[in-house]
Amino acid sequence: MALDLFKKVDTRKGLFAVEKVTLIYNLLTSILILFMFQRMDHPLTMLRDRGVIVVATFLLMHLYRLAPCKFTAFVRMAVQMSLLSYWYPDTFEFNRFFPNLDHLFASAEQWIFGCQPAVLFSRYLPQMWVSEPFNLGYFSYYPMILIVAMFYFIFRFELFEKLSFVLVTSFFIYYLIYIFLPVAGPQFYFPAIGLDQVMLGHFPAIGDYFNHHVELLPGPGYEHGFFYNLVDASQQVGERPTAAFPSSHVGMSTILMIMAWRGSKKLFAFLVPFYLLLCCATVYIQAHYLIDAIAGFISAFFLYVSATWMFERWFAVPMFK
């Protein structure tokens, strides 16, 4: 592989599909910033960051022209995938100005299930032998993305651009939903209204409360283990009151499982336990309502089919002649 990694090849000169869709998302959110300019805290910084991303994208394209090989192609697509860590919290900068809708989703949860599964799940199963596997599953989300991406890069490179496009496009569609559908999830909404209200089944509207508050409910469970602390620490640092419905953790991990199945049945089998734990953990650690997880699972198939069609219809160009 090492010899093949830097071998020169004949390639196209323009943008890759994943770069094009990133620039489209960049443009759409830049327009939104201009519309909301007066209300935002640091719109100039956000516009500057977007400009830096555009410049970096074209610089990497130029680098690839100078040294066209698998390695530089990988760098270009990996950079766009890594930028998802920037685009996710960015959704909070938009949706915090809209009236929060958690009261509707918590009420729907109560009406459908007669309770709040996100509260009762961990309350009935607080033991470390339960909480640790679930927290391990939740923490495995990003390693799963890395594992599937690296598998395609090493063993199915001819499909690597498609994989990166499908993943990034699906994330962007979820992010657009989060911008205009401000649902924070139980771990933010329940502390805002008080757990006594939750237990009584009262779910008041809180307007733009999260424009000024980002208090996070401590992770559930009475026995705290290694993975519990990892998840709790990462959430305290990087989580925002956004992105609850539908669950992108469930949706994107489902898309990863579809791509793992299509790439290697052994890879799929290896990831299945982590996937199942992750899906359950989204509700167990109170990051999502159960309806969020269900919607995430259902939406994954629609997004996979849609993003695949978009790639093959509009963006597919052979990487190597």
C-alpha positions as CSV (number, residue, x, y, z in Angstrom):
1,M,0.0,0.0,0.0
2,A,2.8,2.4,0.9
3,L,4.1,2.4,-2.7
4,D,0.6,2.8,-4.1
5,L,-0.2,5.7,-1.7
6,F,2.1,8.2,-3.4
7,K,2.0,6.9,-6.9
8,K,1.1,9.6,-9.5
9,V,-2.1,9.1,-11.3
10,D,-4.1,11.0,-14.0
11,T,-6.9,12.8,-12.2
12,R,-9.5,15.5,-12.8
13,K,-8.6,19.1,-12.0
14,G,-11.7,20.4,-10.3
15,L,-13.4,20.1,-6.9
16,F,-14.3,16.7,-5.4
17,A,-18.0,16.1,-4.7
18,V,-17.6,16.4,-0.9
19,E,-15.9,19.8,-1.5
20,K,-18.7,21.0,-3.7
21,V,-21.4,20.1,-1.2
22,T,-19.4,21.8,1.6
23,L,-19.1,25.0,-0.4
24,I,-22.9,24.9,-1.0
25,Y,-23.6,24.5,2.7
26,N,-21.1,27.2,3.4
27,L,-22.9,29.6,1.0
28,L,-26.4,28.8,2.4
29,T,-25.3,29.4,6.0
30,S,-23.4,32.6,5.0
31,I,-26.6,34.0,3.5
32,L,-28.4,33.1,6.7
33,I,-25.8,34.9,8.7
34,L,-26.4,38.0,6.6
35,F,-30.1,37.8,7.2
36,M,-29.6,37.4,11.0
37,F,-26.6,39.7,11.2
38,Q,-28.0,42.2,13.7
39,R,-29.1,39.5,16.1
40,M,-26.0,37.3,16.1
41,D,-23.2,37.7,18.7
42,H,-20.2,37.3,16.3
43,P,-21.4,37.2,12.7
44,L,-18.1,38.7,11.3
45,T,-16.1,35.9,13.0
46,M,-18.5,33.3,11.5
47,L,-18.2,34.8,8.0
48,R,-14.4,35.0,8.4
49,D,-14.3,31.3,9.4
50,R,-16.3,30.4,6.3
51,G,-13.9,32.4,4.1
52,V,-11.0,30.5,5.6
53,I,-12.7,27.2,4.8
54,V,-13.2,28.3,1.2
55,V,-9.6,29.4,0.8
56,A,-8.3,26.1,2.4
57,T,-10.5,24.1,0.1
58,F,-9.0,25.6,-3.0
59,L,-5.5,25.5,-1.7
60,L,-5.9,21.7,-1.1
61,M,-7.3,21.4,-4.6
62,H,-4.1,23.2,-5.9
63,L,-1.9,20.9,-3.8
64,Y,-3.6,17.9,-5.4
65,R,-2.9,19.2,-8.9
66,L,0.8,19.5,-7.9
67,A,0.9,16.0,-6.4
68,P,-2.1,13.9,-7.6
69,C,-2.1,10.7,-5.6
70,K,-4.2,8.7,-3.2
71,F,-2.7,10.4,-0.2
72,T,-3.5,14.0,-1.3
73,A,-6.9,12.9,-2.4
74,F,-7.4,11.4,1.1
75,V,-6.3,14.7,2.7
76,R,-8.7,16.7,0.7
77,M,-11.7,14.6,1.6
78,A,-10.6,14.0,5.2
79,V,-10.3,17.7,5.8
80,Q,-13.9,18.2,4.7
81,M,-15.1,15.4,7.0
82,S,-13.1,16.7,9.9
83,L,-14.8,20.1,9.5
84,L,-18.0,18.5,10.7
85,S,-16.8,19.2,14.2
86,Y,-17.0,22.9,13.3
87,W,-20.3,22.8,11.5
88,Y,-22.2,21.0,14.3
89,P,-21.9,23.6,17.1
90,D,-22.4,26.2,14.5
91,T,-26.1,25.1,14.3
92,F,-26.6,26.5,17.8
93,E,-25.5,29.9,16.7
94,F,-28.7,30.0,14.5
95,N,-31.4,28.0,16.3
96,R,-31.0,29.6,19.7
97,F,-32.8,32.7,18.3
98,F,-35.9,30.6,17.5
99,P,-38.5,29.6,20.0
100,N,-37.6,26.3,21.6
101,L,-39.8,23.3,20.7
102,D,-38.9,20.8,23.3
103,H,-42.3,21.2,25.1
104,L,-43.9,19.8,22.0
105,F,-41.6,16.8,21.7
106,A,-41.6,16.0,25.4
107,S,-45.4,16.2,25.3
108,A,-45.5,13.9,22.3
109,E,-43.2,11.5,24.1
110,Q,-45.5,11.5,27.1
111,W,-48.6,10.9,24.9
112,I,-47.1,8.1,22.9
113,F,-45.4,6.2,25.7
114,G,-47.2,7.4,28.8
115,C,-43.8,8.4,30.4
116,Q,-40.4,9.8,29.6
117,P,-38.2,6.8,28.5
118,A,-35.1,9.0,28.7
119,V,-35.7,9.4,32.5
120,L,-37.0,5.9,33.4
121,F,-34.4,3.9,31.3
122,S,-31.4,5.0,33.4
123,R,-33.4,5.1,36.6
124,Y,-34.4,1.5,36.3
125,L,-31.0,0.3,35.2
126,P,-28.4,2.5,37.0
127,Q,-25.9,-0.3,37.5
128,M,-22.4,0.2,36.2
129,W,-22.6,-3.1,34.2
130,V,-25.4,-1.5,32.3
131,S,-24.3,2.1,32.1
132,E,-20.7,1.4,31.1
133,P,-21.5,-0.6,27.9
134,F,-24.1,2.0,26.9
135,N,-21.6,4.9,27.4
136,L,-19.0,2.8,25.5
137,G,-21.4,2.6,22.7
138,Y,-22.2,6.3,22.7
139,F,-18.4,7.1,22.8
140,S,-17.8,4.8,19.8
141,Y,-19.7,7.1,17.5
142,Y,-16.7,8.9,16.0
143,P,-14.4,5.9,16.1
144,M,-17.1,4.1,14.0
145,I,-16.9,6.9,11.4
146,L,-13.1,6.7,11.4
147,I,-13.1,2.9,11.0
148,V,-15.6,2.8,8.1
149,A,-13.8,5.7,6.4
150,M,-10.4,4.1,6.7
151,F,-11.7,0.7,5.5
152,Y,-13.0,2.3,2.3
153,F,-9.8,4.3,1.9
154,I,-7.6,1.2,2.2
155,F,-9.7,-1.5,0.6
156,R,-12.3,0.2,-1.5
157,F,-10.7,3.5,-2.6
158,E,-12.7,3.7,-5.8
159,L,-15.7,4.3,-3.5
160,F,-14.1,6.5,-1.0
161,E,-15.3,9.8,-2.6
162,K,-18.8,8.4,-2.6
163,L,-18.6,7.5,1.1
164,S,-17.3,10.9,2.0
165,F,-20.0,12.6,0.0
166,V,-22.8,10.5,1.4
167,L,-21.6,11.1,5.0
168,V,-21.0,14.8,4.8
169,T,-24.2,15.5,2.8
170,S,-26.3,13.5,5.3
171,F,-24.7,15.5,8.1
172,F,-25.5,18.7,6.4
173,I,-29.1,17.8,5.9
174,Y,-29.4,17.0,9.6
175,Y,-27.7,20.3,10.4
176,L,-30.1,22.3,8.3
177,I,-33.0,20.6,10.2
178,Y,-31.4,21.5,13.5
179,I,-31.0,25.1,12.5
180,F,-34.7,25.5,11.8
181,L,-36.1,23.0,14.3
182,P,-34.7,24.0,17.7
183,V,-35.1,21.0,19.9
184,A,-32.4,20.7,22.6
185,G,-33.3,17.2,24.1
186,P,-33.9,16.0,27.6
187,Q,-30.4,16.7,28.9
188,F,-31.0,20.5,28.3
189,Y,-34.7,20.9,28.5
190,F,-35.4,19.0,31.7
191,P,-33.0,21.0,33.8
192,A,-34.5,24.2,32.3
193,I,-38.1,23.3,33.5
194,G,-37.1,21.2,36.6
195,L,-37.4,17.5,37.1
196,D,-40.4,17.9,39.3
197,Q,-42.3,19.3,36.3
198,V,-41.1,16.4,34.2
199,M,-42.4,13.8,36.7
200,L,-45.7,15.5,36.8
201,G,-45.9,15.5,33.0
202,H,-45.9,19.3,32.7
203,F,-43.9,20.6,29.8
204,P,-44.0,24.3,29.5
205,A,-42.7,26.3,26.5
206,I,-39.5,28.2,27.3
207,G,-39.2,30.4,24.3
208,D,-35.6,31.5,23.5
209,Y,-34.3,30.3,26.9
210,F,-31.3,28.6,25.3
211,N,-30.2,31.9,23.8
212,H,-28.9,32.7,27.3
213,H,-28.6,29.3,29.1
214,V,-26.6,26.1,28.2
215,E,-26.9,24.2,31.4
216,L,-26.4,20.5,30.8
217,L,-28.1,17.8,32.9
218,P,-25.4,15.6,34.5
219,G,-25.3,12.1,33.0
220,P,-27.6,9.6,34.7
221,G,-26.5,6.6,36.7
222,Y,-25.5,6.0,40.2
223,E,-22.2,4.2,39.5
224,H,-19.8,6.2,37.4
225,G,-17.2,4.3,35.4
226,F,-14.5,5.1,32.9
227,F,-16.7,5.5,29.8
228,Y,-19.4,7.3,31.8
229,N,-16.7,9.9,32.7
230,L,-15.4,10.1,29.1
231,V,-18.9,10.8,27.7
232,D,-19.8,13.2,30.5
233,A,-16.6,15.2,30.1
234,S,-16.9,15.4,26.3
235,Q,-20.5,16.6,26.5
236,Q,-19.7,19.2,29.2
237,V,-17.0,20.6,26.8
238,G,-18.5,20.2,23.3
239,E,-22.3,19.7,23.6
240,R,-24.8,22.5,22.8
241,P,-28.6,22.7,23.3
242,T,-29.2,21.7,19.7
243,A,-29.5,18.7,17.3
244,A,-32.0,16.6,19.2
245,F,-34.6,15.7,16.5
246,P,-33.9,13.6,14.6
247,S,-31.0,11.9,16.3
248,S,-28.0,12.2,14.0
249,H,-26.1,9.7,16.3
250,V,-28.7,7.1,15.4
251,G,-29.1,8.3,11.8
252,M,-25.5,8.6,10.9
253,S,-24.5,5.3,12.6
254,T,-27.3,3.6,10.6
255,I,-25.8,5.0,7.4
256,L,-22.4,3.8,8.5
257,M,-23.8,0.3,9.0
258,I,-25.4,0.4,5.6
259,M,-22.0,1.3,4.1
260,A,-20.2,-1.2,6.2
261,W,-22.6,-3.9,5.0
262,R,-22.0,-3.0,1.4
263,G,-18.2,-2.8,1.9
264,S,-17.6,-5.9,4.1
265,K,-19.8,-8.2,5.9
266,K,-17.0,-8.8,8.5
267,L,-16.8,-5.1,9.2
268,F,-20.5,-4.9,9.6
269,A,-20.5,-7.8,12.1
270,F,-17.7,-6.2,14.0
271,L,-19.6,-2.9,14.3
272,V,-23.1,-4.3,15.2
273,P,-22.6,-4.5,19.0
274,F,-21.3,-0.9,19.1
275,Y,-24.2,0.2,16.9
276,L,-26.8,-1.3,19.0
277,L,-25.3,0.0,22.2
278,L,-25.0,3.5,20.6
279,C,-28.7,3.6,19.6
280,C,-29.8,2.6,23.1
281,A,-27.4,5.0,24.7
282,T,-28.8,8.1,23.0
283,V,-31.9,7.6,25.2
284,Y,-30.2,6.1,28.2
285,I,-27.9,9.0,28.7
286,Q,-30.8,11.4,28.1
287,A,-29.3,13.0,25.0
288,H,-32.5,12.3,23.1
289,Y,-36.1,11.5,23.4
290,L,-37.1,8.1,22.2
291,I,-38.9,9.6,19.2
292,D,-35.7,11.3,18.2
293,A,-33.9,7.9,18.0
294,I,-36.8,6.4,16.0
295,A,-36.8,9.3,13.6
296,G,-33.0,9.1,13.3
297,F,-33.3,5.4,12.3
298,I,-36.0,6.0,9.7
299,S,-34.4,9.1,8.2
300,A,-31.1,7.3,7.7
301,F,-32.5,5.2,4.9
302,F,-34.0,8.2,3.2
303,L,-30.8,10.2,3.5
304,Y,-28.6,7.3,2.3
305,V,-30.8,6.8,-0.8
306,S,-31.0,10.6,-1.5
307,A,-27.3,11.3,-1.0
308,T,-26.4,8.3,-3.1
309,W,-28.7,9.5,-5.9
310,M,-27.3,13.0,-5.7
311,F,-23.7,11.7,-6.0
312,E,-24.4,9.4,-8.9
313,R,-26.7,11.9,-10.7
314,W,-24.8,15.2,-10.2
315,F,-21.3,14.6,-8.9
316,A,-19.9,11.3,-9.9
317,V,-16.7,11.6,-11.9
318,P,-14.1,8.8,-12.1
319,M,-11.3,9.6,-9.8
320,F,-8.8,7.7,-11.8
321,K,-8.8,7.3,-15.6
